[in-house]
Amino acid sequence: WVLDMVFRDDECRVRTENAPANFTTIKHIATNLLRLPTTRDSLRSRRKIAAWDDDFLASLIAR
């Protein structure tokens, strides 16, 4: 449910060979990184903030 709400996983068109498993693994890693900050923002808004703010993205990756 979380992957569908944050990454709109049901609309993902990746369906051949190993691509679905690879994308799911990357999405799980990203979800776990987005859960690390203790702000009250939702995961979806943290994802948007990470897309817009390079410093926030770097702080997530550097953990």
Backbone as CSV, one residue per row, in Angstrom:
resi,resn,N_x,N_y,N_z,CA_x,CA_y,CA_z,C_x,C_y,C_z
1,TRP,0.824,-1.179,0.000,0.000,0.000,0.000,0.865,1.239,0.000
2,VAL,1.946,1.227,0.785,2.825,2.391,0.853,3.470,2.659,-0.503
3,LEU,3.953,1.615,-1.158,4.569,1.817,-2.472,3.568,2.369,-3.474
4,ASP,2.327,1.950,-3.378,1.317,2.459,-4.298,1.008,3.920,-4.013
5,MET,0.931,4.291,-2.750,0.588,5.663,-2.405,1.749,6.623,-2.673
6,VAL,2.958,6.221,-2.380,4.104,7.118,-2.524,4.632,7.121,-3.957
7,PHE,4.754,5.951,-4.559,5.363,5.839,-5.878,4.366,5.498,-6.987
8,ARG,3.079,5.402,-6.649,2.036,5.038,-7.617,2.423,3.752,-8.330
9,ASP,2.721,2.742,-7.546,3.271,1.477,-8.039,2.302,0.725,-8.947
10,ASP,1.012,0.882,-8.751,0.041,0.185,-9.600,0.088,0.676,-11.045
11,GLU,0.556,1.909,-11.251,0.611,2.472,-12.596,1.950,2.224,-13.280
12,CYS,2.849,1.525,-12.627,4.173,1.244,-13.191,4.030,0.303,-14.381
13,ARG,4.658,0.651,-15.489,4.530,-0.118,-16.717,5.698,-1.081,-16.939
14,VAL,6.553,-1.240,-15.930,7.707,-2.124,-16.044,7.237,-3.552,-15.808
15,ARG,7.336,-4.402,-16.841,6.776,-5.740,-16.717,7.630,-6.857,-17.327
16,THR,8.821,-6.571,-17.820,9.584,-7.606,-18.512,10.840,-8.002,-17.751
17,GLU,11.196,-9.246,-17.851,12.406,-9.850,-17.305,12.604,-9.507,-15.830
18,ASN,13.767,-8.994,-15.457,14.072,-8.704,-14.045,13.720,-7.285,-13.634
19,ALA,13.237,-6.486,-14.539,12.966,-5.081,-14.255,11.985,-4.866,-13.100
20,PRO,10.874,-5.601,-13.005,9.963,-5.364,-11.880,10.628,-5.598,-10.518
21,ALA,11.414,-6.649,-10.402,12.094,-6.930,-9.132,13.132,-5.857,-8.830
22,ASN,13.856,-5.407,-9.857,14.863,-4.361,-9.651,14.224,-3.051,-9.218
23,PHE,13.142,-2.658,-9.890,12.464,-1.422,-9.522,11.873,-1.508,-8.122
24,THR,11.323,-2.641,-7.760,10.748,-2.809,-6.423,11.828,-2.684,-5.354
25,THR,12.993,-3.254,-5.608,14.094,-3.144,-4.659,14.523,-1.693,-4.487
26,ILE,14.643,-0.973,-5.586,15.026,0.441,-5.519,13.957,1.247,-4.776
27,LYS,12.690,0.948,-5.024,11.614,1.670,-4.342,11.604,1.370,-2.843
28,HIS,11.916,0.150,-2.454,11.998,-0.185,-1.030,13.152,0.556,-0.360
29,ILE,14.275,0.627,-1.020,15.421,1.366,-0.481,15.057,2.838,-0.328
30,ALA,14.429,3.412,-1.345,14.033,4.821,-1.283,13.020,5.067,-0.168
31,THR,12.075,4.159,0.002,11.085,4.302,1.073,11.756,4.264,2.434
32,ASN,12.701,3.354,2.621,13.408,3.273,3.894,14.218,4.534,4.158
33,LEU,14.846,5.102,3.125,15.585,6.354,3.298,14.648,7.512,3.626
34,LEU,13.472,7.533,3.010,12.516,8.612,3.269,11.933,8.528,4.671
35,ARG,11.954,7.365,5.280,11.423,7.213,6.642,12.403,7.676,7.718
36,LEU,13.661,7.891,7.373,14.675,8.236,8.361,14.475,9.602,9.031
37,PRO,14.158,10.675,8.297,13.971,11.966,8.976,12.792,11.918,9.942
38,THR,12.898,12.667,11.006,11.848,12.666,12.035,10.896,13.849,11.884
39,THR,10.741,14.363,10.669,9.798,15.458,10.442,8.381,14.895,10.385
40,ARG,7.418,15.782,10.434,6.025,15.355,10.418,5.449,15.330,9.001
41,ASP,6.308,15.515,7.998,5.851,15.470,6.608,5.519,14.034,6.222
42,SER,4.625,13.889,5.261,4.292,12.559,4.762,5.425,12.046,3.871
43,LEU,5.417,10.752,3.593,6.442,10.188,2.724,6.352,10.778,1.321
44,ARG,5.153,11.019,0.872,4.978,11.598,-0.458,5.560,13.008,-0.524
45,SER,5.339,13.812,0.506,5.891,15.163,0.499,7.407,15.134,0.696
46,ARG,7.925,14.189,1.484,9.381,14.065,1.615,10.007,13.695,0.288
47,ARG,9.326,12.854,-0.474,9.830,12.480,-1.797,9.890,13.703,-2.709
48,LYS,8.862,14.549,-2.663,8.862,15.759,-3.478,9.940,16.737,-3.014
49,ILE,10.111,16.861,-1.704,11.148,17.745,-1.178,12.525,17.264,-1.626
50,ALA,12.745,15.955,-1.591,14.029,15.397,-2.033,14.251,15.662,-3.525
51,ALA,13.185,15.681,-4.302,13.324,15.957,-5.732,13.661,17.423,-5.989
52,TRP,13.188,18.312,-5.127,13.396,19.738,-5.333,14.637,20.274,-4.632
53,ASP,14.984,19.706,-3.493,16.049,20.246,-2.651,17.244,19.294,-2.645
54,ASP,18.318,19.706,-3.307,19.502,18.857,-3.405,20.152,18.612,-2.044
55,ASP,20.091,19.584,-1.148,20.686,19.413,0.182,19.926,18.360,0.986
56,PHE,18.611,18.371,0.912,17.805,17.367,1.599,18.074,15.985,1.034
57,LEU,18.170,15.891,-0.286,18.474,14.608,-0.930,19.842,14.100,-0.507
58,ALA,20.809,14.985,-0.461,22.158,14.591,-0.037,22.165,14.144,1.413
59,SER,21.362,14.771,2.254,21.310,14.362,3.667,20.675,12.985,3.810
60,LEU,19.732,12.650,2.931,19.129,11.313,2.974,20.119,10.251,2.532
61,ILE,20.834,10.529,1.469,21.768,9.563,0.912,22.991,9.379,1.804
62,ALA,23.403,10.442,2.486,24.624,10.399,3.315,24.432,9.610,4.606
63,ARG,23.242,9.271,4.955,23.009,8.547,6.214,23.522,7.159,6.154
